[in-house]
Amino acid sequence: MEELNSVTIYWLISIGLLIGFVMDLIMIKRGIGMIGNLIGGVLGSVLIGVVVVSIGLVGPLVYAAIGSIAFLFLVNVFSLHPEDKIEAKA
């Protein structure tokens, strides 16, 4: 089992940055942008990693990566704004 120390926090931040960057590459010019993806990736990864370490599960870095991907996916999908605004006619 891992403990919450500076090395674990470093790896959680690194995983969050990597996943945020990859998610920005996948979303191209849609979603929340690069800075938002990087910050969201770090926040999601650290939050889920700390919770998993506190619970005592094995492999908090894997859970942090999966949780960060899920968090950024939801944030990017719900922040999409269509470029063509179609006016509804009654």
C-alpha positions in Angstrom: 0.0 0.0 0.0 1.1 3.5 -0.7 1.2 6.4 1.6 0.5 10.0 0.9 3.9 11.6 0.6 5.5 14.1 -1.7 6.6 11.5 -4.3 3.0 10.3 -4.6 1.7 13.8 -5.0 4.4 14.5 -7.6 3.2 11.5 -9.6 -0.4 12.4 -9.2 0.3 15.9 -10.6 2.4 14.5 -13.4 -0.3 12.1 -14.4 -2.9 14.9 -14.3 -0.8 17.1 -16.6 -0.2 14.3 -19.0 -3.8 13.4 -19.2 -4.8 17.0 -19.5 -2.4 17.5 -22.4 -3.6 14.4 -24.2 -7.3 15.3 -23.7 -6.5 18.7 -25.2 -5.0 17.0 -28.2 -8.0 14.8 -28.6 -10.5 17.6 -28.3 -8.6 19.8 -30.8 -10.2 23.2 -30.6 -13.4 22.3 -28.8 -14.0 22.0 -25.1 -12.4 24.1 -22.4 -9.0 24.7 -23.9 -5.5 23.7 -22.9 -5.1 25.6 -19.6 -8.5 24.3 -18.4 -7.6 20.7 -19.4 -4.3 20.9 -17.6 -5.8 22.3 -14.4 -8.8 19.9 -14.5 -6.5 17.0 -15.1 -4.3 17.9 -12.1 -7.3 18.6 -9.8 -9.1 15.3 -10.8 -6.0 13.3 -10.5 -4.9 14.6 -7.1 -8.4 14.5 -5.7 -9.1 10.9 -6.7 -5.5 9.8 -5.8 -5.8 11.3 -2.3 -9.2 9.6 -1.8 -7.9 6.2 -3.0 -4.8 6.5 -0.7 -7.1 7.4 2.2 -9.3 4.5 1.6 -6.3 2.2 1.3 -6.9 0.6 -2.1 -4.0 -0.7 -4.1 -2.8 1.3 -7.2 -3.9 4.9 -6.5 -2.0 6.1 -9.6 -4.1 3.9 -11.9 -7.4 5.1 -10.2 -6.2 8.7 -10.5 -5.5 8.3 -14.2 -8.9 6.7 -14.9 -10.7 9.3 -12.7 -8.9 12.2 -14.4 -9.9 10.9 -17.8 -13.5 10.5 -16.8 -13.6 14.0 -15.1 -12.1 15.8 -18.1 -14.3 13.9 -20.5 -17.4 15.1 -18.7 -16.2 18.6 -18.3 -15.3 18.8 -22.0 -18.5 17.2 -23.3 -20.8 19.5 -21.2 -18.9 22.6 -22.2 -19.1 22.2 -25.9 -20.8 25.1 -27.6 -22.1 24.7 -31.1 -20.6 27.2 -33.5 -23.7 27.3 -35.6 -26.6 28.5 -33.5 -29.8 27.3 -35.0 -32.8 29.4 -34.1 -35.9 27.4 -33.2 -39.1 28.4 -34.9 -42.3 27.8 -33.1 
